[in-house]
Amino acid sequence: MNVDVVLEVKGEEVLEGKWLQDAKRAWIERASRIVFDTAHENLSGRLVRVQSGKLLGSLQAEFGLVGDEPVASIGTKTGGKTSHGFLGRFLETGVAAHEMRREGGFLLRRGGQWFRTRVIQHPGVSPRRWLQTALEESLPAVREGLAAEIRAGLAQVSASSSKPEVIRG
């Protein structure tokens, strides 16, 4: 389960120059760190109770470009024998009640006594929205940080001889 962070600036089409793209590239890592840190808090007991810590350990952030646009992806690692990242999706979206069957059965312990059963009725899990909440709570800080980066870039550009030109259409 991942969430992508893309920085969109309204009105950027009227500005020329590489400085805006540089500002977005510089800010994307910091912006994704804000979302990552909030998601980490949510998985550290704020929204989800920690049991083994393996899901928390699978939390990751990746950066890249889609065309010329910088993009960050925050979520959990999936795949591999020891990965618990798939649990992140179950906690985010929830799981409906369902029946679980295994040919060899399940070995369970209840009240100090062991027994085997072939079917278990899983009660389901309600959504805990740890990742969506992290994104929503982080947006004001991300917006303000990007705006400050753009203001600083505009100040530098206007102080230099190569001022941005407004494209008239």
Summary of the structure (lengths in Angstrom):
residues: 169
radius of gyration: 22.9
end to end distance: 42.0
largest distance: 81.1
contacts: 433
relative contact order: 0.21
helix: 43%
strand: 28%
